[in-house]
Amino acid sequence: MNTDQLVGKHILTGLTWTDARGKLLRRTEYPGIIVSAGNGAVCFKRAEDDGEFTIPLDPGSLQPADPEAVYTLSESGKTVTGVDYVSVWTIHPAAEKIK
């Protein structure tokens, strides 16, 4: 993947938090514009507040989006169009914390 070609592209990042047993705790999405990519990270400026957010640069988690897709954000209900890439992550505690 040529990381230089990612800069300026629209990204929608989905984050899901689970507890140690896999139960859903929270889900959110961050749309934005990629401002840098390389050195193991993708940084984008979030659309809703201009804050920056960084995710790991994992080619397997960065998928081309359907150019015709309309995404509805789970927290706000707002719709997002014109997405170039989608990246989805699940965040869960380390296995040794399961009791």
VENVEN-V199319 format. One record per residue. N is the residue number from 0. RES is the residue in three letters. PSI is psi in degrees with one decimal (NA if undefined). OMEGA is omega as a letter, one per 30 degrees, with the letter a starting at -180 (none if undefined). NEAR is the number of other ideal C-beta (glycine too) atoms within 10 Angstrom. Layout:
n: <N	N>
res: <RES	RES>
psi: <PSI	PSI>
omega: <OMEGA	OMEGA>
near: <NEAR	NEAR>
This chain:
n: <0	1	2	3	4	5	6	7	8	9	10	11	12	13	14	15	16	17	18	19	20	21	22	23	24	25	26	27	28	29	30	31	32	33	34	35	36	37	38	39	40	41	42	43	44	45	46	47	48	49	50	51	52	53	54	55	56	57	58	59	60	61	62	63	64	65	66	67	68	69	70	71	72	73	74	75	76	77	78	79	80	81	82	83	84	85	86	87	88	89	90	91	92	93	94	95	96	97	98>
res: <MET	ASN	THR	ASP	GLN	LEU	VAL	GLY	LYS	HIS	ILE	LEU	THR	GLY	LEU	THR	TRP	THR	ASP	ALA	ARG	GLY	LYS	LEU	LEU	ARG	ARG	THR	GLU	TYR	PRO	GLY	ILE	ILE	VAL	SER	ALA	GLY	ASN	GLY	ALA	VAL	CYS	PHE	LYS	ARG	ALA	GLU	ASP	ASP	GLY	GLU	PHE	THR	ILE	PRO	LEU	ASP	PRO	GLY	SER	LEU	GLN	PRO	ALA	ASP	PRO	GLU	ALA	VAL	TYR	THR	LEU	SER	GLU	SER	GLY	LYS	THR	VAL	THR	GLY	VAL	ASP	TYR	VAL	SER	VAL	TRP	THR	ILE	HIS	PRO	ALA	ALA	GLU	LYS	ILE	LYS>
psi: <127.8	105.6	-25.9	-30.2	-11.4	-30.2	130.4	-6.7	152.8	133.3	147.1	116.0	126.2	130.2	131.6	125.3	135.0	162.1	-175.9	-22.5	2.1	4.4	134.4	127.1	-41.7	149.3	135.4	159.8	143.7	109.1	152.4	-173.1	128.5	126.9	-22.3	152.2	127.0	172.9	37.0	10.1	152.3	123.7	133.4	152.2	120.3	138.7	-35.7	-24.7	8.7	7.1	158.9	148.1	139.0	135.7	159.2	145.5	91.9	104.3	-29.0	-20.8	-3.0	99.5	140.1	138.3	157.5	119.9	-18.1	-3.2	146.9	118.5	135.3	122.2	132.8	-35.8	-42.8	-21.1	-1.7	152.9	149.5	131.5	171.4	26.1	131.7	-38.8	147.5	136.8	125.5	132.5	143.6	129.0	122.2	156.9	160.7	147.4	-33.0	-10.9	-3.3	130.9	NA>
omega: <l	a	l	a	l	a	a	l	l	l	l	a	l	l	l	l	l	l	a	l	l	l	l	l	a	l	l	l	l	l	l	a	l	a	l	l	l	a	l	a	l	l	l	l	a	a	a	a	a	l	l	a	a	l	l	l	a	a	l	a	a	a	l	l	l	a	l	a	l	a	l	a	a	a	a	a	l	l	a	l	l	a	l	a	l	l	a	a	l	a	a	a	l	a	a	l	l	l	none>
near: <10	6	16	10	11	20	15	10	19	18	25	22	22	16	16	16	15	15	12	13	9	9	9	10	10	11	14	13	20	20	21	22	15	20	14	17	22	12	8	9	13	25	17	27	15	15	17	13	10	9	11	12	15	13	18	11	19	13	8	6	15	23	11	10	19	10	9	6	12	10	17	10	18	12	10	11	7	12	10	19	12	12	18	17	18	20	21	13	13	12	10	16	12	7	7	7	9	11	5>
